[in-house]
Amino acid sequence: MPLFEVRHLSRSGLSDLSFSLAPGELVCLSGPSGSGKTLLLRALADLDVSSGQVSLGALGREQIEPQAWRRRVGYLPAESRWWAPLVGDHFPASQQAMFSQLGFGEEVAGWHVERLSSGERQRLALARLLANEPEVLLLDEPTANLDPVNTIKVEGIVRAWLQAHRAACLWVTHDQAQTARIADRVLVLDSTGLLEAAA
């Protein structure tokens, strides 16, 4: 059984999309700008209205309370949102061990969010997402603002998460070199729909 299955999903800007993700699988999603990649992720995370069937294991999304669905199917937008002044306010204490894996010292918990660079926000937003222990990761260009060293760190953290938790990931990227490094499969979204491409 797939871990995550999408059948005939439609919403404003998208029509009749179907695919599935297996446990441990990382699938890269590419396509022209404006093709609807972010719209698809938001629909899968149940942030925007859509029709069709979306299932997590044996359960359809209508069988899971929306807030619980968004913890289990975790969406990382290209621009993360922060609602408290300090970084540490966004994390349970047990999750702060993730900071060192992302190249931060413990002092980052006391940093003001407003002082973070876009790349620092991106890495910390990933840590915040993983604090919810999601079973499916929906990542919208999570390394777009990162240098090569931190890009590789993030790729490694996501791959390790998938293996340790038998989770799955749909990762939007325009970087063909990254796709070659990390993708188990590649899906391409364009005006004709969703197609599988060579990884």
Sequence and secondary structure as in RCSB ss.txt:
>XXXX:A:sequence
MPLFEVRHLSRSGLSDLSFSLAPGELVCLSGPSGSGKTLLLRALADLDVSSGQVSLGALGREQIEPQAWRRRVGY
LPAESRWWAPLVGDHFPASQQAMFSQLGFGEEVAGWHVERLSSGERQRLALARLLANEPEVLLLDEPTANLDPVN
TIKVEGIVRAWLQAHRAACLWVTHDQAQTARIADRVLVLDSTGLLEAAA
>XXXX:A:secstr
  SEEEEEEEETTEEEEEEEE TT EEEEE  TTSSHHHHHHHHTTSS  EEEEEETTEEGGGS HHHHHHHEEE
E SS    SSBGGGGS GGGTTHHHHTT  GGGGGSBGGG  HHHHHHHHHHHHHTT  SEEEEESTTTT  HHH
HHHHHHHHHHHHHHHT EEEEE   HHHHHHH SEEEEEETTEEEEE  
